[in-house]
Amino acid sequence: ANEILHTEIARREQLQEERLRQQAAVAAIGAHALRGDTLEALMAEATALVAQSLNVDLCAVLELAPARDALLLTAGFGWREGLVGHAKIGVGTSSQAGYTLLSGQPVIVEDLATESRFEPPALLREHGIVSGLTVIIGTAERPFGVLGAHAASRRTFSQEDVHLLESVAHVLFQVFAHSRALNQVRRNAYWLERLIAFGCELGQGYLFA
């Protein structure tokens, strides 16, 4: 009985340590966001912290293309050189990330080889991935993309793991939304300046005609 009790206490202590590490990771990513780090730096830091906190081999930020016909590996940790910023995967049932957008909820895979909900993408198979967890960055109605964590050995992701990934995805989406809004303001200001300049030139033309 004492051995069972000690085992249970050790398990709870381990779970508590994992939760604390995960909370620290989310706090660190939030701090980077508040510091005003560049979007690229924030995504790189986020994927590294997620990989470390969840003890996975790969982490990815997959951005939905404007035409919504593909997902681009915008940032990541653990991927082969040359893939981040260039590799693309399919949407819909042609990938785990695509299925995540399709279902509108977190997707957990324990064994990619036996997966029947979607077609395992070559990008994951080439890295020897067995298990994975993916969540939407944004909302089902307004998705930016997908945040994924993938392991080369079989494992079961807990609800705490899901919460961690969702928390990081939420921080990233807030930064993305702010960045897009700021870019739109800059574009509007640019075209307003062009319009004013054009109006002035047109007025001068009438004045000296």
MILUMDREN-846870 format. One record per atom (N, C-alpha, C, O): residue number from 1; atom name; x, y, z. Coordinates in pm, whole numbers, always signed. Layout:
# MILUMDREN-846870
   num   atome     east    north       up
   NUM      CA        X        Y        Z
...
This chain:
# MILUMDREN-846870
   num   atome     east    north       up
     1       N      +83     -120       +0
     1      CA       +0       +0       +0
     1       C      +88     +126       +0
     1       O      +58     +224      -69
     2       N     +195     +122      +79
     2      CA     +285     +238      +85
     2       C     +352     +263      -49
     2       O     +373     +378      -90
     3       N     +387     +154     -118
     3      CA     +451     +168     -248
     3       C     +355     +233     -349
     3       O     +395     +318     -427
     4       N     +228     +191     -345
     4      CA     +127     +249     -435
     4       C     +108     +397     -404
     4       O      +96     +479     -495
     5       N     +106     +429     -274
     5      CA      +90     +568     -231
     5       C     +206     +653     -279
     5       O     +186     +763     -330
     6       N     +329     +602     -262
     6      CA     +447     +676     -305
     6       C     +446     +697     -457
     6       O     +484     +803     -506
     7       N     +403     +594     -529
     7      CA     +396     +604     -676
     7       C     +296     +712     -717
     7       O     +322     +789     -809
     8       N     +182     +715     -649
     8      CA      +79     +814     -682
     8       C     +128     +955     -648
     8       O     +103    +1049     -724
     9       N     +196     +969     -536
     9      CA     +249    +1100     -498
     9       C     +353    +1147     -599
     9       O     +354    +1264     -638
    10       N     +440    +1055     -642
    10      CA     +542    +1089     -741
    10       C     +477    +1130     -873
    10       O     +523    +1223     -939
    11       N     +371    +1058     -912
    11      CA     +303    +1090    -1037
    11       C     +241    +1229    -1031
    11       O     +250    +1306    -1126
    12       N     +178    +1260     -918
    12      CA     +115    +1392     -902
    12       C     +220    +1503     -900
    12       O     +198    +1611     -956
    13       N     +333    +1476     -837
    13      CA     +440    +1576     -835
    13       C     +495    +1601     -975
    13       O     +527    +1714    -1012
    14       N     +506    +1493    -1052
    14      CA     +554    +1507    -1190
    14       C     +456    +1588    -1274
    14       O     +496    +1674    -1352
    15       N     +326    +1560    -1257
    15      CA     +224    +1635    -1329
    15       C     +228    +1783    -1292
    15       O     +213    +1870    -1378
    16       N     +248    +1810    -1162
    16      CA     +254    +1948    -1116
    16       C     +375    +2019    -1176
    16       O     +366    +2135    -1215
    17       N     +489    +1950    -1182
    17      CA     +609    +2008    -1242
    17       C     +587    +2038    -1390
    17       O     +630    +2142    -1440
    18       N     +519    +1947    -1459
    18      CA     +489    +1968    -1601
    18       C     +399    +2089    -1621
    18       O     +421    +2169    -1712
    19       N     +298    +2101    -1534
    19      CA     +207    +2216    -1544
    19       C     +283    +2346    -1522
    19       O     +261    +2445    -1593
    20       N     +372    +2347    -1423
    20      CA     +449    +2468    -1394
    20       C     +539    +2505    -1511
    20       O     +553    +2622    -1545
    21       N     +602    +2404    -1574
    21      CA     +687    +2429    -1690
    21       C     +605    +2486    -1805
    21       O     +648    +2578    -1875
    22       N     +486    +2429    -1824
    22      CA     +399    +2476    -1932
    22       C     +352    +2618    -1907
    22       O     +349    +2700    -1999
    23       N     +316    +2649    -1783
    23      CA     +274    +2785    -1749
    23       C     +388    +2884    -1769
    23       O     +367    +2996    -1816
    24       N     +509    +2841    -1734
    24      CA     +626    +2927    -1752
    24       C     +651    +2952    -1900
    24       O     +690    +3062    -1939
    25       N     +629    +2849    -1983
    25      CA     +649    +2864    -2127
    25       C     +551    +2965    -2185
    25       O     +589    +3051    -2264
    26       N     +424    +2955    -2147
    26      CA     +323    +3049    -2196
    26       C     +355    +3191    -2149
    26       O     +342    +3287    -2226
    27       N     +398    +3203    -2024
    27      CA     +434    +3336    -1971
    27       C     +552    +3394    -2046
    27       O     +556    +3514    -2073
    28       N     +649    +3310    -2081
    28      CA     +767    +3357    -2154
    28       C     +729    +3406    -2293
    28       O     +779    +3509    -2339
    29       N     +640    +3333    -2359
    29      CA     +596    +3375    -2493
    29       C     +518    +3505    -2484
    29       O     +534    +3594    -2568
    30       N     +434    +3517    -2381
    30      CA     +361    +3642    -2361
    30       C     +455    +3759    -2337
    30       O     +430    +3870    -2384
    31       N     +563    +3734    -2262
    31      CA     +661    +3839    -2236
    31       C     +731    +3884    -2364
    31       O     +756    +4003    -2384
    32       N     +762    +3788    -2451
    32      CA     +822    +3822    -2580
    32       C     +727    +3908    -2662
    32       O     +769    +4003    -2728
    33       N     +598    +3873    -2657
    33      CA     +499    +3950    -2733
    33       C     +488    +4093    -2681
    33       O     +481    +4188    -2758
    34       N     +488    +4108    -2548
    34      CA     +477    +4240    -2487
    34       C     +601    +4324    -2513
    34       O     +594    +4447    -2520
    35       N     +717    +4257    -2527
    35      CA     +841    +4329    -2554
    35       C     +845    +4386    -2694
    35       O     +928    +4470    -2727
    36       N     +752    +4340    -2777
    36      CA     +749    +4391    -2913
    36       C     +846    +4323    -3006
    36       O     +890    +4383    -3105
    37       N     +882    +4196    -2976
    37      CA     +971    +4123    -3065
    37       C     +909    +4111    -3204
    37       O     +786    +4117    -3218
    38       N     +991    +4095    -3305
    38      CA     +938    +4079    -3440
    38       C     +854    +3952    -3446
    38       O     +872    +3860    -3366
    39       N     +765    +3947    -3542
    39      CA     +678    +3831    -3558
    39       C     +760    +3705    -3582
    39       O     +728    +3599    -3527
    40       N     +863    +3715    -3662
    40      CA     +948    +3600    -3692
    40       C    +1017    +3549    -3566
    40       O    +1023    +3429    -3541
    41       N    +1071    +3642    -3486
    41      CA    +1140    +3604    -3363
    41       C    +1043    +3542    -3263
    41       O    +1077    +3445    -3195
    42       N     +923    +3597    -3254
    42      CA     +823    +3546    -3162
    42       C     +782    +3404    -3199
    42       O     +772    +3317    -3112
    43       N     +759    +3379    -3328
    43      CA     +719    +3246    -3372
    43       C     +830    +3144    -3349
    43       O     +803    +3031    -3308
    44       N     +955    +3184    -3375
    44      CA    +1068    +3094    -3354
    44       C    +1082    +3059    -3206
    44       O    +1106    +2943    -3171
    45       N    +1067    +3159    -3120
    45      CA    +1076    +3136    -2976
    45       C     +961    +3049    -2927
    45       O     +979    +2960    -2844
    46       N     +841    +3074    -2980
    46      CA     +722    +2998    -2938
    46       C     +736    +2851    -2974
    46       O     +706    +2765    -2891
    47       N     +780    +2821    -3096
    47      CA     +792    +2681    -3135
    47       C     +901    +2609    -3055
    47       O     +886    +2491    -3022
    48       N    +1009    +2679    -3023
    48      CA    +1115    +2617    -2943
    48       C    +1066    +2588    -2801
    48       O    +1093    +2481    -2747
    49       N     +993    +2683    -2742
    49      CA     +943    +2664    -2605
    49       C     +837    +2554    -2599
    49       O     +833    +2477    -2503
    50       N     +752    +2546    -2700
    50      CA     +651    +2440    -2704
    50       C     +718    +2303    -2714
    50       O     +681    +2210    -2643
    51       N     +816    +2292    -2803
    51      CA     +887    +2165    -2819
    51       C     +953    +2122    -2689
    51       O     +952    +2004    -2654
    52       N    +1011    +2218    -2619
    52      CA    +1079    +2187    -2493
    52       C     +978    +2151    -2385
    52       O     +999    +2055    -2310
    53       N     +869    +2225    -2376
    53      CA     +770    +2204    -2271
    53       C     +694    +2073    -2288
    53       O     +664    +2004    -2190
    54       N     +663    +2038    -2412
    54      CA     +588    +1915    -2439
    54       C     +679    +1796    -2468
    54       O     +632    +1683    -2484
    55       N     +810    +1822    -2474
    55      CA     +908    +1716    -2500
    55       C     +877    +1646    -2632
    55       O     +866    +1523    -2637
    56       N     +863    +1725    -2738
    56      CA     +835    +1670    -2871
    56       C     +952    +1702    -2964
    56       O    +1037    +1786    -2934
    57       N     +954    +1633    -3077
    57      CA    +1065    +1649    -3171
    57       C    +1045    +1766    -3268
    57       O    +1141    +1831    -3308
    58       N     +920    +1791    -3303
    58      CA     +890    +1897    -3399
    58       C     +780    +1988    -3346
    58       O     +690    +1944    -3275
    59       N     +788    +2114    -3382
    59      CA     +679    +2207    -3356
    59       C     +668    +2296    -3479
    59       O     +769    +2332    -3540
    60       N     +545    +2332    -3516
    60      CA     +526    +2407    -3639
    60       C     +417    +2512    -3627
    60       O     +314    +2491    -3563
    61       N     +443    +2626    -3690
    61      CA     +339    +2726    -3716
    61       C     +310    +2717    -3865
    61       O     +395    +2749    -3948
    62       N     +189    +2675    -3898
    62      CA     +148    +2659    -4037
    62       C      +47    +2766    -4071
    62       O      -63    +2770    -4015
    63       N      +84    +2854    -4163
    63      CA       +0    +2968    -4198
    63       C      -89    +2934    -4318
    63       O      -42    +2882    -4419
    64       N     -217    +2964    -4305
    64      CA     -311    +2938    -4413
    64       C     -288    +3038    -4526
    64       O     -286    +3159    -4504
    65       N     -271    +2986    -4647
    65      CA     -248    +3072    -4764
    65       C     -371    +3158    -4791
    65       O     -483    +3117    -4758
    66       N     -352    +3277    -4850
    66      CA     -466    +3366    -4879
    66       C     -577    +3297    -4958
    66       O     -695    +3326    -4938
    67       N     -539    +3206    -5048
    67      CA     -639    +3135    -5127
    67       C     -700    +3017    -5051
    67       O     -792    +2952    -5100
    68       N     -647    +2992    -4931
    68      CA     -696    +2883    -4844
    68       C     -683    +2746    -4910
    68       O     -763    +2656    -4882
    69       N     -584    +2730    -4996
    69      CA     -564    +2603    -5063
    69       C     -439    +2530    -5018
    69       O     -407    +2423    -5070
    70       N     -367    +2587    -4919
    70      CA     -245    +2525    -4869
    70       C     -207    +2587    -4735
    70       O     -257    +2694    -4698
    71       N     -119    +2519    -4664
    71      CA      -64    +2569    -4538
    71       C      +87    +2576    -4551
    71       O     +151    +2478    -4589
    72       N     +144    +2692    -4520
    72      CA     +287    +2715    -4532
    72       C     +355    +2699    -4396
    72       O     +308    +2753    -4295
    73       N     +465    +2625    -4394
    73      CA     +545    +2610    -4272
    73       C     +619    +2742    -4248
    73       O     +732    +2759    -4292
    74       N     +553    +2834    -4177
    74      CA     +607    +2969    -4157
    74       C     +717    +2972    -4053
    74       O     +815    +3046    -4068
    75       N     +703    +2892    -3947
    75      CA     +803    +2887    -3841
    75       C     +803    +2746    -3783
    75       O     +702    +2675    -3790
    76       N     +915    +2706    -3726
    76      CA     +918    +2572    -3670
    76       C    +1043    +2542    -3593
    76       O    +1141    +2616    -3596
    77       N    +1038    +2429    -3523
    77      CA    +1152    +2380    -3445
    77       C    +1171    +2232    -3479
    77       O    +1076    +2154    -3479
    78       N    +1296    +2195    -3509
    78      CA    +1328    +2055    -3531
    78       C    +1320    +2008    -3675
    78       O    +1351    +1893    -3704
    79       N    +1277    +2096    -3767
    79      CA    +1261    +2057    -3906
    79       C    +1395    +2057    -3979
    79       O    +1487    +2129    -3939
    80       N    +1405    +1978    -4084
    80      CA    +1527    +1977    -4164
    80       C    +1551    +2115    -4225
    80       O    +1458    +2190    -4255
    81       N    +1677    +2146    -4242
    81      CA    +1716    +2278    -4293
    81       C    +1653    +2303    -4431
    81       O    +1650    +2215    -4517
    82       N    +1604    +2424    -4449
    82      CA    +1549    +2463    -4578
    82       C    +1399    +2447    -4590
    82       O    +1340    +2492    -4688
    83       N    +1335    +2383    -4492
    83      CA    +1190    +2361    -4500
    83       C    +1109    +2479    -4448
    83       O    +1009    +2517    -4508
    84       N    +1154    +2537    -4336
    84      CA    +1080    +2649    -4278
    84       C    +1081    +2767    -4374
    84       O    +1186    +2812    -4421
    85       N     +962    +2817    -4403
    85      CA     +948    +2927    -4495
    85       C     +923    +2884    -4638
    85       O     +894    +2967    -4724
    86       N     +934    +2753    -4665
    86      CA     +919    +2705    -4802
    86       C     +821    +2587    -4814
    86       O     +744    +2580    -4910
    87       N     +824    +2494    -4718
    87      CA     +742    +2373    -4728
    87       C     +593    +2405    -4715
    87       O     +553    +2492    -4638
    88       N     +514    +2333    -4793
    88      CA     +368    +2349    -4788
    88       C     +302    +2214    -4772
    88       O     +354    +2113    -4819
    89       N     +186    +2212    -4707
    89      CA     +107    +2090    -4697
    89       C      -36    +2122    -4737
    89       O      -76    +2238    -4742
    90       N     -113    +2018    -4765
    90      CA     -248    +2036    -4813
    90       C     -348    +2066    -4702
    90       O     -320    +2046    -4584
    91       N     -463    +2114    -4742
    91      CA     -571    +2142    -4647
    91       C     -675    +2029    -4653
    91       O     -655    +1929    -4722
    92       N     -783    +2046    -4580
    92      CA     -887    +1942    -4579
    92       C     -837    +1813    -4516
    92       O     -769    +1816    -4413
    93       N     -869    +1701    -4577
    93      CA     -830    +1571    -4522
    93       C     -696    +1523    -4576
    93       O     -663    +1405    -4562
    94       N     -619    +1611    -4636
    94      CA     -488    +1572    -4689
    94       C     -375    +1591    -4588
    94       O     -259    +1564    -4620
    95       N     -407    +1638    -4467
    95      CA     -305    +1654    -4363
    95       C     -373    +1669    -4227
    95       O     -493    +1698    -4219
    96       N     -296    +1649    -4120
    96      CA     -349    +1668    -3986
    96       C     -386    +1813    -3962
    96       O     -490    +1843    -3903
    97       N     -301    +1905    -4007
    97      CA     -329    +2047    -3989
    97       C     -453    +2087    -4068
    97       O     -537    +2163    -4018
    98       N     -465    +2036    -4190
    98      CA     -582    +2066    -4270
    98       C     -710    +2013    -4206
    98       O     -813    +2079    -4207
    99       N     -700    +1894    -4151
    99      CA     -816    +1835    -4084
    99       C     -852    +1914    -3959
    99       O     -969    +1922    -3922
   100       N     -752    +1972    -3893
   100      CA     -777    +2054    -3775
   100       C     -862    +2175    -3811
   100       O     -956    +2209    -3739
   101       N     -829    +2240    -3923
   101      CA     -910    +2353    -3969
   101       C    -1050    +2306    -4009
   101       O    -1148    +2376    -3984
   102       N    -1057    +2190    -4070
   102      CA    -1184    +2136    -4116
   102       C    -1276    +2102    -3999
   102       O    -1396    +2129    -4003
   103       N    -1220    +2043    -3895
   103      CA    -1299    +2001    -3779
   103       C    -1327    +2116    -3683
   103       O    -1426    +2112    -3609
   104       N    -1240    +2218    -3684
   104      CA    -1260    +2333    -3597
   104       C    -1226    +2307    -3451
   104       O    -1271    +2381    -3364
   105       N    -1148    +2202    -3424
   105      CA    -1112    +2170    -3286
   105       C     -976    +2102    -3280
   105       O     -923    +2061    -3384
   106       N     -916    +2090    -3159
   106      CA     -786    +2024    -3149
   106       C     -792    +1880    -3200
   106       O     -893    +1811    -3185
   107       N     -684    +1837    -3261
   107      CA     -676    +1701    -3315
   107       C     -555    +1631    -3253
   107       O     -443    +1681    -3260
   108       N     -580    +1516    -3192
   108      CA     -474    +1436    -3130
   108       C     -456    +1307    -3209
   108       O     -554    +1238    -3240
   109       N     -333    +1276    -3243
   109      CA     -301    +1153    -3314
   109       C     -202    +1073    -3230
   109       O      -96    +1124    -3194
   110       N     -236     +949    -3198
   110      CA     -145     +865    -3121
   110       C      -56     +781    -3210
   110       O      +59     +752    -3175
   111       N     -108     +740    -3326
   111      CA      -29     +660    -3418
   111       C      -63     +702    -3561
   111       O     -168     +666    -3615
   112       N      +26     +777    -3621
   112      CA       +1     +832    -3754
   112       C      -16     +720    -3858
   112       O      -88     +738    -3957
   113       N      +50     +608    -3836
   113      CA      +45     +498    -3933
   113       C      -95     +437    -3945
   113       O     -129     +381    -4049
   114       N     -174     +447    -3839
   114      CA     -309     +387    -3842
   114       C     -418     +494    -3853
   114       O     -536     +463    -3837
   115       N     -381     +618    -3880
   115      CA     -477     +727    -3887
   115       C     -571     +709    -4007
   115       O     -526     +679    -4118
   116       N     -702     +729    -3984
   116      CA     -801     +712    -4091
   116       C     -883     +840    -4116
   116       O     -958     +846    -4214
   117       N     -868     +941    -4030
   117      CA     -947    +1063    -4048
   117       C     -892    +1151    -4160
   117       O     -967    +1227    -4222
   118       N     -765    +1141    -4185
   118      CA     -699    +1222    -4288
   118       C     -578    +1146    -4339
   118       O     -538    +1045    -4281
   119       N     -522    +1194    -4448
   119      CA     -403    +1131    -4507
   119       C     -277    +1190    -4442
   119       O     -256    +1311    -4448
   120       N     -194    +1106    -4381
   120      CA      -71    +1158    -4319
   120       C      +18    +1225    -4424
   120       O      +54    +1160    -4522
   121       N      +53    +1351    -4406
   121      CA     +135    +1420    -4506
   121       C     +277    +1365    -4511
   121       O     +331    +1321    -4410
   122       N     +334    +1369    -4629
   122      CA     +471    +1319    -4649
   122       C     +570    +1392    -4559
   122       O     +669    +1333    -4514
   123       N     +544    +1520    -4533
   123      CA     +635    +1601    -4452
   123       C     +653    +1541    -4312
   123       O     +764    +1544    -4257
   124       N     +545    +1487    -4255
   124      CA     +555    +1425    -4122
   124       C     +616    +1286    -4132
   124       O     +697    +1247    -4048
   125       N     +578    +1211    -4234
   125      CA     +631    +1075    -4250
   125       C     +782    +1078    -4269
   125       O     +854     +993    -4217
   126       N     +830    +1176    -4345
   126      CA     +974    +1187    -4372
   126       C    +1054    +1216    -4246
   126       O    +1174    +1188    -4241
   127       N     +988    +1272    -4144
   127      CA    +1057    +1300    -4018
   127       C    +1032    +1191    -3914
   127       O    +1068    +1206    -3798
   128       N     +969    +1082    -3956
   128      CA     +947     +969    -3865
   128       C     +847     +997    -3755
   128       O     +856     +939    -3647
   129       N     +752    +1085    -3780
   129      CA     +656    +1124    -3676
   129       C     +555    +1012    -3651
   129       O     +506     +948    -3744
   130       N     +526     +990    -3524
   130      CA     +430     +888    -3482
   130       C     +305     +952    -3422
   130       O     +193     +917    -3459
   131       N     +325    +1044    -3329
   131      CA     +212    +1107    -3259
   131       C     +215    +1258    -3278
   131       O     +319    +1317    -3304
   132       N      +98    +1320    -3263
   132      CA      +93    +1465    -3280
   132       C      -30    +1529    -3222
   132       O     -132    +1464    -3200
   133       N      -20    +1658    -3199
   133      CA     -130    +1740    -3147
   133       C     -131    +1870    -3225
   133       O      -28    +1936    -3239
   134       N     -249    +1908    -3276
   134      CA     -261    +2032    -3352
   134       C     -383    +2111    -3306
   134       O     -486    +2054    -3271
   135       N     -370    +2245    -3305
   135      CA     -480    +2333    -3267
   135       C     -485    +2450    -3366
   135       O     -385    +2482    -3431
   136       N     -600    +2512    -3375
   136      CA     -618    +2626    -3464
   136       C     -555    +2752    -3404
   136       O     -569    +2777    -3284
   137       N     -487    +2829    -3485
   137      CA     -444    +2963    -3447
   137       C     -553    +3057    -3497
   137       O     -569    +3076    -3617
   138       N     -626    +3115    -3406
   138      CA     -741    +3196    -3442
   138       C     -869    +3125    -3404
   138       O     -875    +3062    -3298
   139       N     -969    +3133    -3487
   139      CA    -1096    +3066    -3462
   139       C    -1135    +2988    -3588
   139       O    -1077    +3007    -3694
   140       N    -1234    +2901    -3573
   140      CA    -1280    +2823    -3688
   140       C    -1334    +2916    -3797
   140       O    -1321    +2887    -3916
   141       N    -1394    +3028    -3755
   141      CA    -1449    +3124    -3851
   141       C    -1342    +3217    -3906
   141       O    -1353    +3267    -4018
   142       N    -1238    +3240    -3827
   142      CA    -1133    +3333    -3866
   142       C     -995    +3273    -3837
   142       O     -924    +3319    -3748
   143       N     -959    +3169    -3912
   143      CA     -832    +3102    -3884
   143       C     -713    +3172    -3948
   143       O     -720    +3219    -4062
   144       N     -604    +3178    -3873
   144      CA     -477    +3223    -3931
   144       C     -400    +3102    -3981
   144       O     -333    +3107    -4085
   145       N     -411    +2994    -3906
   145      CA     -338    +2873    -3941
   145       C     -349    +2770    -3831
   145       O     -450    +2761    -3763
   146       N     -241    +2693    -3815
   146      CA     -242    +2582    -3720
   146       C     -108    +2578    -3646
   146       O       -3    +2603    -3704
   147       N     -115    +2548    -3517
   147      CA       +4    +2525    -3436
   147       C      +10    +2376    -3405
   147       O      -86    +2319    -3353
   148       N     +122    +2312    -3437
   148      CA     +133    +2168    -3418
   148       C     +255    +2127    -3339
   148       O     +360    +2191    -3346
   149       N     +240    +2017    -3262
   149      CA     +351    +1957    -3188
   149       C     +352    +1808    -3223
   149       O     +249    +1741    -3215
   150       N     +469    +1756    -3263
   150      CA     +476    +1620    -3315
   150       C     +594    +1544    -3254
   150       O     +702    +1599    -3236
   151       N     +569    +1416    -3223
   151      CA     +672    +1334    -3159
   151       C     +706    +1213    -3246
   151       O     +620    +1157    -3313
   152       N     +833    +1175    -3244
   152      CA     +879    +1061    -3323
   152       C     +858     +929    -3250
   152       O     +884     +822    -3306
   153       N     +812     +934    -3127
   153      CA     +778     +813    -3052
   153       C     +633     +823    -3008
   153       O     +580     +933    -2990
   154       N     +569     +710    -2990
   154      CA     +427     +710    -2956
   154       C     +405     +767    -2816
   154       O     +477     +734    -2722
   155       N     +305     +853    -2807
   155      CA     +272     +912    -2677
   155       C     +126     +956    -2676
   155       O      +63     +970    -2780
   156       N      +77     +978    -2557
   156      CA      -60    +1024    -2539
   156       C      -56    +1167    -2488
   156       O       +4    +1195    -2384
   157       N     -119    +1258    -2561
   157      CA     -124    +1398    -2519
   157       C     -240    +1418    -2423
   157       O     -351    +1371    -2447
   158       N     -213    +1490    -2314
   158      CA     -313    +1513    -2211
   158       C     -393    +1640    -2240
   158       O     -361    +1716    -2331
   159       N     -497    +1661    -2161
   159      CA     -576    +1782    -2175
   159       C     -494    +1904    -2138
   159       O     -515    +2013    -2192
   160       N     -399    +1887    -2046
   160      CA     -308    +1997    -2011
   160       C     -220    +2034    -2130
   160       O     -190    +2151    -2152
   161       N     -178    +1933    -2207
   161      CA     -100    +1960    -2327
   161       C     -181    +2040    -2428
   161       O     -131    +2132    -2492
   162       N     -308    +2002    -2440
   162      CA     -398    +2074    -2532
   162       C     -412    +2219    -2487
   162       O     -407    +2310    -2570
   163       N     -429    +2240    -2357
   163      CA     -445    +2375    -2304
   163       C     -320    +2459    -2330
   163       O     -328    +2577    -2363
   164       N     -202    +2396    -2314
   164      CA      -78    +2469    -2340
   164       C      -73    +2515    -2485
   164       O      -45    +2632    -2512
   165       N      -99    +2423    -2577
   165      CA      -90    +2458    -2718
   165       C     -195    +2563    -2755
   165       O     -166    +2653    -2834
   166       N     -315    +2552    -2699
   166      CA     -419    +2651    -2726
   166       C     -381    +2788    -2670
   166       O     -409    +2890    -2732
   167       N     -317    +2790    -2554
   167      CA     -274    +2917    -2493
   167       C     -169    +2986    -2580
   167       O     -175    +3107    -2602
   168       N      -73    +2908    -2628
   168      CA      +31    +2964    -2715
   168       C      -31    +3012    -2846
   168       O       +4    +3119    -2896
   169       N     -123    +2933    -2901
   169      CA     -190    +2972    -3026
   169       C     -268    +3101    -3007
   169       O     -274    +3184    -3098
   170       N     -327    +3119    -2890
   170      CA     -403    +3241    -2863
   170       C     -311    +3363    -2861
   170       O     -344    +3467    -2918
   171       N     -195    +3349    -2796
   171      CA      -98    +3461    -2792
   171       C      -52    +3494    -2934
   171       O      -46    +3611    -2972
   172       N      -19    +3392    -3011
   172      CA      +26    +3414    -3148
   172       C      -81    +3483    -3231
   172       O      -51    +3574    -3309
   173       N     -205    +3440    -3216
   173      CA     -312    +3500    -3296
   173       C     -332    +3647    -3261
   173       O     -357    +3728    -3350
   174       N     -321    +3681    -3132
   174      CA     -334    +3821    -3093
   174       C     -225    +3907    -3159
   174       O     -251    +4018    -3204
   175       N     -104    +3853    -3164
   175      CA       +6    +3925    -3226
   175       C      -16    +3935    -3377
   175       O       +7    +4040    -3437
   176       N      -60    +3825    -3438
   176      CA      -88    +3825    -3582
   176       C     -194    +3928    -3616
   176       O     -179    +4006    -3710
   177       N     -303    +3927    -3538
   177      CA     -414    +4019    -3565
   177       C     -368    +4164    -3551
   177       O     -405    +4249    -3632
   178       N     -287    +4192    -3448
   178      CA     -235    +4327    -3428
   178       C     -144    +4367    -3544
   178       O     -151    +4480    -3594
   179       N      -58    +4273    -3587
   179      CA      +34    +4301    -3697
   179       C      -41    +4331    -3826
   179       O       -6    +4423    -3899
   180       N     -145    +4251    -3853
   180      CA     -224    +4273    -3974
   180       C     -296    +4408    -3969
   180       O     -301    +4480    -4068
   181       N     -351    +4440    -3851
   181      CA     -423    +4568    -3837
   181       C     -327    +4684    -3856
   181       O     -362    +4784    -3920
   182       N     -205    +4672    -3801
   182      CA     -105    +4778    -3814
   182       C      -63    +4794    -3960
   182       O      -47    +4906    -4009
   183       N      -45    +4681    -4028
   183      CA       -8    +4687    -4170
   183       C     -118    +4752    -4253
   183       O      -90    +4826    -4347
   184       N     -244    +4723    -4217
   184      CA     -355    +4783    -4290
   184       C     -359    +4933    -4269
   184       O     -385    +5009    -4362
   185       N     -334    +4976    -4145
   185      CA     -330    +5120    -4115
   185       C     -218    +5187    -4197
   185       O     -238    +5295    -4252
   186       N     -103    +5122    -4204
   186      CA       +9    +5178    -4281
   186       C      -25    +5186    -4428
   186       O       +6    +5284    -4495
   187       N      -91    +5080    -4481
   187      CA     -131    +5083    -4622
   187       C     -232    +5194    -4649
   187       O     -224    +5264    -4749
   188       N     -329    +5209    -4555
   188      CA     -429    +5316    -4572
   188       C     -364    +5453    -4569
   188       O     -400    +5541    -4647
   189       N     -267    +5471    -4477
   189      CA     -197    +5600    -4467
   189       C     -117    +5628    -4594
   189       O     -112    +5742    -4641
   190       N      -56    +5524    -4649
   190      CA      +23    +5540    -4772
   190       C      -65    +5587    -4887
   190       O      -33    +5682    -4957
   191       N     -179    +5517    -4905
   191      CA     -267    +5554    -5016
   191       C     -335    +5688    -4992
   191       O     -366    +5759    -5088
   192       N     -359    +5724    -4866
   192      CA     -415    +5855    -4836
   192       C     -315    +5964    -4874
   192       O     -352    +6066    -4932
   193       N     -188    +5940    -4842
   193      CA      -84    +6036    -4879
   193       C      -73    +6048    -5031
   193       O      -60    +6159    -5084
   194       N      -80    +5935    -5102
   194      CA      -75    +5938    -5247
   194       C     -194    +6015    -5305
   194       O     -180    +6091    -5401
   195       N     -312    +5993    -5244
   195      CA     -434    +6059    -5292
   195       C     -424    +6210    -5272
   195       O     -461    +6289    -5359
   196       N     -373    +6250    -5153
   196      CA     -358    +6393    -5124
   196       C     -257    +6456    -5220
   196       O     -279    +6565    -5273
   197       N     -145    +6384    -5242
   197      CA      -42    +6436    -5333
   197       C      -97    +6450    -5474
   197       O      -70    +6548    -5543
   198       N     -175    +6348    -5517
   198      CA     -234    +6353    -5651
   198       C     -331    +6470    -5662
   198       O     -336    +6539    -5764
   199       N     -410    +6492    -5554
   199      CA     -505    +6604    -5553
   199       C     -434    +6737    -5563
   199       O     -481    +6829    -5631
   200       N     -321    +6748    -5493
   200      CA     -244    +6873    -5497
   200       C     -187    +6897    -5637
   200       O     -191    +7008    -5689
   201       N     -134    +6789    -5697
   201      CA      -79    +6801    -5833
   201       C     -188    +6838    -5932
   201       O     -168    +6920    -6022
   202       N     -304    +6777    -5914
   202      CA     -416    +6807    -6004
   202       C     -461    +6951    -5988
   202       O     -492    +7019    -6086
   203       N     -464    +6999    -5862
   203      CA     -505    +7136    -5835
   203       C     -407    +7235    -5895
   203       O     -447    +7339    -5948
   204       N     -276    +7203    -5885
   204      CA     -176    +7291    -5942
   204       C     -187    +7295    -6094
   204       O     -165    +7399    -6157
   205       N     -223    +7182    -6153
   205      CA     -239    +7177    -6298
   205       C     -351    +7268    -6343
   205       O     -338    +7339    -6443
   206       N     -462    +7267    -6270
   206      CA     -574    +7356    -6305
   206       C     -534    +7501    -6282
   206       O     -575    +7590    -6357
   207       N     -453    +7524    -6175
   207      CA     -417    +7660    -6139
   207       C     -332    +7726    -6249
   207       O     -348    +7844    -6279
   208       N     -240    +7645    -6309
   208      CA     -149    +7703    -6408
   208       C     -193    +7675    -6551
   208       O     -121    +7706    -6645
   209       N     -311    +7618    -6568
   209      CA     -359    +7589    -6704
   209       C     -396    +7719    -6774
   209       O     -439    +7717    -6889
